[in-house]
Amino acid sequence: MAISYRDGAEERVGRILRASADLSSLALLAPEGSDWELVYHLAPERGNLLRPFDFEGLSVLELGAGMGGASRVVAERCARYVGVEGAPDRAVALRERLRDLPHASVEVCNLADFVTDERFDVVLLVGVLEYAALYVDSPGGDLSPFEHVLECACAWLKPGGALMVAIENRNGLKYWAGAPEDHTSRPFDGIVGYPHRNSPRTFSRRVLLQLLRSAGLGSVDEFYPWPDYKMPSVIVSGRLVQSHPFFAAELVGDAQARALFRHPENFPLSLAAMELARSGLLHEFSNSFLFVGFARGGEDLRGRLLRRLLDEGELAWHYSLKRRVPAETAFASDGSEGLVVRKRSLAPGSSEFETVRWLPRPEQPARLERSVFHHLRALAFAGRAEEFQDTLERFLDWALDRYGLPDGGISPEALDVNPTNAVPDGQGFDLFDIEWVSREPIPASWFILRTLFTIEDAVAMFPSPPWNTLAELYALLCRRYGISPDLDSDLAREARLQTDTHRHLTAESVRDALSARFKDARSGSGYQRDAAADWSLRKALSGGDAPIRMIARMLLRAVVRRVFRLFRRTRIRPSGAPPVGMAGSSLGFGILVEWLGRS
């Protein structure tokens, strides 16, 4: 039986796929300026969810494969791929996405109706489990639709096979910060237990683990995609959260700052993630989960599928796919208590560009202390402008002194030197993750502009910005160091660099975006609320002196309830029957208490 779930993008996605010569998992298929639906189905970031896993030589069944956003990266690597999709037009698009892979096939049916004698090494449920109650009939008894779907999925596993489940976290940090629930579009819907009927349902970490174990899976390895499983730029393993929680939180903050689509937040997720790490709760509040459960006897398959985690010691992965050389950064254990950074290109291509060269070291130590960028975020959120500027200037003092040239320019090696790649180290700073080198010396004013460009997310956290625009801060810093500001020329230099190193950008769009970032006026972040203004609003809404009225109402309620209880205790007869007139008195008191409770 087919199902009718659609989001309106099916025809457009199919048309784009039919016209595309490059169908690979790294292809930029969505036209520039596409709406969310096209980006969701076609962006290469969809495949980041499964890139860290080794599917070489394995057979894979994907249930609810959609139009292949996350499927392609698996099908490119595995020996046998079968995609099951319930919506016929989505299945057509999926076939187009996989048309050049002879070992891949697509079946059109509800996952509960899928029948095959074949068994698979891996079964995928990516963004599917939460819809079980809507599209899968429960078999009856005590088994819920969610348990039934997991039972069906495990039935198609080979002995010792693996089930991979990706799903949003009901308690995801973004939901606490005010983002609407991904499926219902209502804020706090999952947090309060989905009070509305007939909606998809997600789960907390603990409940999801219980569901997987009740399905017969033994060991479960946990991974946390950020900003979520749909468009992850970072995949963090449970091992990293346990061993290096603050470093994991830094990666989370970076992923959140680079999110393709961001919702308004009641508080900055990057700072909250650091405090969750301090409390040992980061894994409980991940926006999404990717759990890999293994049936009994799955030790060999676990060693193959999770080879990079278990054999190579890689604990997290960061992806930059829009570059002309798409790249992966892995963070691996150094064998003791530290981490190393490993970079590799995901596609063949030159590392030489018109403006820069990409020269990453194959492996370099990672600094586990919190970055200058994190400190700037915290200062901005607290509104401590003087300390923010002082911290920024201390970094610039050090960088300009270390990399300054006699003619007033900056060394080409400093192109990637910025607060996101620096940690305080005594009187100076230590750098990590340096990979770009300019072909020419860097004008000092452009170096300052690039510094501000990289920390824009921190500047945006000020509740009341001390600078009207980033251009104002840029000019102030240039004057501080005796540098002639040249904003338009520096914006043009940055636009040329970004266009040169990224596949999806045009010079015009970059110039417009950069100009808006630096020249448009800044408004407050909206995180903090003015206490005096909030008090005045409450007073106005209550129609008088808010605290006095509220306290009086509380006292009156307490007195009425106390009198009512005493009245009942003294008037009720030993037989338990109320005297004549008691029913009317009780009703009157009840109405009064109810009215007071609502007022």
N, C-alpha and C positions, 0 to 999 in steps of 0.2 A: 504494500500500500504506500503510495506517495503522500507527501504532506505539502501544505501550501504556504509554508513560511517564506516570506519574501521581504526585502527592504526597498524595492524599487530600482535597484542598480543592476539587476541581473542582465537585462538586454544590453546596457552600455558596456558592462564588463565583458560579456561575450563578444561584442563587436570589437573591442580593443584587443582582446586576446587573438581573435581570428586574423587581425591585421598586423600582429606583432611577429617579427622574425626572431627576436630574442625573447624566449620564454623562461630564462633561467631565474633562479631564486634571487639573483642580484640585479635583475633588470629593473629599470625605472619605467614602469608601465603606465602609471597614472599621469595624465597631462598636468602641467604646472597650473596651480590654482584650482585643482579638483576639489569637490566637496568631500565630506567625511566618508560617505559610502564608497566612493571610488578609491580613496586612499586606503580605507580599511581592507578592501578586497585585493588591492594590487600593490601596495607598498612593500618593498623588500624587507622592511623591518618586521613584517609578520613572521618571517622565517627565523628571526633571531632566537625565538623561543626554543627551537630544536637544533640550532647549529652546534652547541657544545657536545652533542651526543654522537656516538659512532654507530651508524646504521649499516656499515659495510657488511655485505653478505647476509643480511637479515631479511626476513619476510615481515611485512608490516600491513596491518589492517587499520584503516582510519574510519571511524564511525562519525557521521555528520561532518563530512569533509568540506562542505561549503563549496566555494569556487577556487579553492586551492591556495589561499594565501599562505597558510603554514605548511601545506602539503608538499609543495614543490621541492623544498630543501631536503625532505626525507626521501621522496621518490628519486631524486638525483643520485642518492647514495646507496639505497638498499637494493637487494637482489630481486625482490618481488613486492609490489605495492598494489593494494586494492583499496579503493575509496568508495564508501557507501554514503550516498546523499539522497535525502528524501524529497527534495524539491527538484522537479524535472529540469527547469531552466537553469538551475544552479549546477546540476550534473552535466548539462551540455557545456557550460563554461569550464567546469573542472576537466572534462575531456580535452577541451582546447588547450588548457594549461599544461596538460601532460601528453599532448599528441606526439611529441618527438621521443617519448620514452616507451619502447616496446614492451617492457616488463611491467607497465602500469595499466590498470584497468579500473573501470568505474561501474558501480551497480546503483540503480535507482530504486530505492525502497526505504521504508521506515526501518531503522536499525533493529527493531524488535521482530521484523519480518524477514530479515536477512537469513538466508539458508545456504550453507556450504559445508562440504566435507573437509575443506582445507583448514588447517590450524596454523597459527602465526606465532612468530617469535615475539612480536610487539603489537599491542592494540593501543590506538590513540583515541582519546576523548578530549578534544580541544574545544572548549566553549560549548559543550553539549550537555553535560550532566545536569546543569541548572534548569534545563527545559524538559526534563524527564516527565514531570507531572502533567505537562501540556500536550505532549505528543506520544506518550507511551502509556498504554493501559496497564494498570497494576494487575498482576495475576491473582490477586485476592489474598486472603489470609493476613498475616502480620507484615508481609513484605511490601514496603513502599515502592513507588515508581523509581525512585533513585536507587534503591537497593536492587531492584529488578534490572535496571540498565547495567549496573556494575556486574551483576550475576551473568547477564548475557555476554558482556564484554569478556569476562574471564573464561566463559565457556569456549571461546574461540582461540584461547591461548594454547600453545604447545606446553607440555610439562616443563615447568621452570620458566615460563614466559613472563613478559613484563607488561604491565598496564601503566600508561602514562596519562595522567589527568591534569588538564589545565582549567582553572576556574577562578573567578573573582573571590576575594575573601569578604564574607559578610561584615567583618570587623575591619575592613581595610582603612588605613590611615586617611586616605582621601575622603572617605565617607564621613569620618568624624570631623574633618575640616570643612564639610558642607557640600561636597560634590554630590550631585544627584545619583541615585542608584543606577547603575549602567543599564539595567533591563527595564525598570519601571519609570525612570526619569523623576522619581520622587526623592527628595532629600531624606536621609536617615531611614529609609524604608526597611532595609535589611537589618540595621542596628536595632530597630524596635520590633523585629520579628515578622516582617511582612504581614501587617494586619489586613491588607486588601487581598481578596481571593483571586485565584486564577492568574498568578504571576510567576515568572521564573523565581527560583530560590537558590541562593548560594549558602555557603556553610563556613563556620569558623574552622580554624586549623584543627582543633581537637575533634570536632564532629566529623570532618572530612577524613581524618586518620581512622576514626572508628568505622566509618563506612567502608573504607578500603580493607581494613582488617576483617570486618564481618563478611566481606566478599571472598575471603580465603587467601588474601595476600599476606605474606610474612613480613619481610623487611620492606621498609618504605624509605626511600631517599628523598629529601626535601630540597626544592629549589624555589627561589623567589624572584619572579620577573618584575622589573621596574622600568617605567612607571606602572605598567600592568602587563598581563600576558598578551594583549592584543598587539601592542606596538612597543615591545621591550627594546631598550638600548643596553640594558644591563641584566645579566642573569647572575644571581648571588646564590651560592650553595648554603645549605644549613651548616656545613662545616665552617665556612668563613664567619657566619654570624656567631657561632660558638667560640671560635678561636680569636677572631679579630673584630669584635662587634663595632668598634668605632670606625674602623676602615670600611666595613660594610655600610655603615651609615653615611660615610662620605660618598660612596658610590651611589647610594640611594638619592642623596641630595643632588648629585650631578645628573642622574637620570631624570629627576623631577624637573630640574632647570631646563633640560633639553627636550622635554615632552613636546610632541607635535601639536597636541591640543591640551589646553590647560583650563580648568574650571576656577572660578573665584574661590579663595580659601579664607577660612576664618583665622587661620594661623599658618605660618610657613612650615611646610612639610619637611623641609631639609633640617630645620632646627629641631622639630619634634622627633624626627628619626634619630637624631643624636641622643636625645634624652631617653627614648625607648631603648636604644642600645645600652645606655648606662643602667637601665632597669632590667636588662635581660629580656625585653619584650618585643624586640624588633620583628622577630619571626611571627609573633601572634598578630601583628598589625600590618603585615605586608599587604599591598593592594591586591595581589593575586598569588596563586599557588601553582606550582608545577610539581606534582608528586609522582614519583616513579616507584610502583610497587611490584614486587616479584613473587611469583608463586613458589611453592616449596620446590627445592632443588634448583633454584635460579641463580646459584652462585657463579656458574660459568658465564651465563648471559650477562649478569651484572658486571662482571669483569670486562666484558666486551663493550657493552653499551655505555658504561660509565668509565671507560678506559682513561679518559683525560683527567677525571677526578681521582681515580684510584691509583693509576700507574704514574701519571705525570704530575700529580699533586696540584692541579689547577682548581682553584676554589671559586673563581668568579670570572666573568667574561663581559667585556664592553665592546660594542660594535659601532663603527662609523661607516655607514654604507653609501652615503651621498658623495663621498670623496671620489675623485677620479681614480684613486687606488683604494677601493674598499678595504677596510682594515679591521682586524680583531686584536684586542688587547686582552691577554689572559693574566690573571694574578694568581701566582702559584706559591706554594710553601717552599722556603729555601732549605728545608730539612731541619731547621731548628725552630725559632720562634718568630722569624721574619718572613717577608714575602718578596718575591721578585716579579718584575713586570716583563712580560713577553709580548712582542708585537710581530704580527705577520700580515702580509697582504692576502686577501681572499681571492684575488684575480690577477692574472698576469698584466703587467703594464709598467710603464716607465715611472721612475720616481723623480724624474727631472721635469720641472715645469718652467714656464717663462719667468715667473717671479721668485720661486723658491725651489728647494730640494727637500725631499722627504728622506731623512737619514736617521731612522730609529735604530737604537742599539738593540740587538736581538734579545738581550736580557740585561736588566739593570735592577738594583735594589729598589724596593718601594719604601717610602717614608710613611710610617704608621701614625705619626702625630697629625693633629688636625691642621688643615691648610690655612693659609692666610685668608683665603676666600671664606672659609667657615667663620673665622673670627670677625671678618667684616660683616657677614650676614647678621651675626648676633648683635653687633654694635648698632647696625642700622635698625634692626627690629626694636631695640631699646631706645632708639632716638638719640643715641649718644654721638652726635655729629662731630664734636671736637675730637673724641677718641678715634672715631672712624677715620677722619682725615689724618690724624697723627699716625695711625697704623699704616694707612696707605702711603703717606709720605716717607715713613721709615723704610718701607719696601722700595719705593722709588729712589731714595737716597742710596740704598745699597746697590740696586740694579744699575743706576746711572754711573755710579762710581766704579763698579766692577766691569761694566761693558762699554763705558764711554770711550770714544776715540779722540785723538788730539784736535781734530777739526770740528768737534762738537757733535758729530754723529754717534750712532750706536752700532756696535759690532753686529754683523749678520747672524752670529750664533745666538743673539738675544731675541730672535723673533718669537720664540715659544716661551720666553721667560715672562711669567705673569702670576698673579696671586693664586690661581687655581693649581699651579704646579710648584708652589713654594710652601715650605713650612718654616716657622721660626727656629733658629739654631744659634743659641747664644746671642751674640751681638749682631748676627747677620741672618741669612736664610739659606736653606738647603733646597736644591731643586730635584725634581724627579719627572719622569715621563716627558722628556725633552726630545722632540722628533723633527722639527722643522727648522730649516736654515735659509735665510734670505740670500738671494744672489748678489745683493748690493748692500752697502751700509744703510742703516735705518735712520731716517731723520728723527731727531729726538722728540719732536712734537707728535710724530706718528706713533712712537713707542708709548707715549702717554695716552694717546687715543686708544691704542690697542689694549692697554691696561684697563681702561674704563669699559671698553667693549666686552672684555671677559668677565667683568664683575657687575654688569648691569643688573643681574638678578639680585645682587645684594643691595645696590642703590635703591631698587624698587621697593625694598622693605621698610624704608623710612616712613613712619606714620605721618610726619609733616616734613617734606623734603627741604633741606636747608639750601638747596640749589634749585632754581627754577627749571633748569634744563641740564642735561649732561654736558652740553656745550659750555655752559657757565662754569661747571667744575673743571672741564678741560682747560679753559682759558685761565682759571685761577691757578691750576697746577703749572701750566706753562710759565706764567709770571713768577711763580714761586722759585722756579729753577732757571730763570733768566732766558727762557726759550721763547722765540717769536711764534705765537699761535698761528696756524694756517689751516683752519678747520676744513674748508672745502677741498683743499689739496690732499689733506690726510684722509678725508672720507673717500676721495677718489682712489687713493692708494689702497685703502682697505677693501674697497669694492673690487678693484682689479685682482687683489690677492684671493678674495673669496670666490670670484668667478673663475679664476685660474685653477683653483684646487678642488672645486666641486662640480659634479656632473649636472646638477639640476638647476643651476642658477644662471640668470642672464644679467648682464651688466646693468641694464636699466632697473630691473627689480631690486637688485642689491643696493644700488645708489639710493633709490627711493626709501627702502627699508632703513638703511643706515642714517639717512638724513632725518627720518622721522624719529629714530631712537635718540639722536643727539640734539635735535632742534625743537622737538615738541615739548611743551610744558609738562612738568611732572605733577601728579596729584598724590595724595597720601595713599598708603598701601591699603588702608581700610582694616588692618588687623586690630589695631588698638582703638578703643572707644573712649572718648573724653568723658570722664566721670561726672563732671559738673553738668555737661549737656545731657548726659543720660539721666541724671537725677531730675533735671528740669522737665524732660520728656515724660518721665513717670508721673511727676506731679501734675502735669497738664492733662495726661490721660485719666488720672484718678479724680480730677476735678477739685483738688485741694491739696492740703499738706500731706503728701504721700505717706511718710512714716507714722504720723499721728493717727491717720485714718486706718492704716493697716494694723497697728497695734490695738486700737480700740475695737476693730472688728474681731480680732483674734480673742481678746478678753471677753467680748460679748458672747461669742460662740461657746467659749469654755464655761461661762456662767450658765447659759441656757441648757447646755448638755448636762451639767452637774445637777441643776434643779430638776430636770426631767428624770434623771436616774433616781434621785431621792424621792421624787413624787411616786414613781412606779414602785419603789421598794416599800414605801409606807402604806400604799393603798391596796396592793394586791392581796387578796385573801389567801389563807392557807391552802384552800383547795386549788388555787391557781386561777380561779375564775375572776375576772375584773368586776368591780362593783358597778352599779348603775351610773352611767355618765362617764365611765372611764374611757370607753372607746372614743367618745368625742374629744375628751381632753388629750388623749394620746395623739389623735389625728391633728389637733391644733398645734401641739408642740412639734410634731413631726414636720408639719408644713413650715413652721417658723425656722426650725433647724435647717431644713432643706433650702429655704430662701436665703438664710444667712450664708450657707455654704456656697451658694451661687453668686452672691453679691460681691 
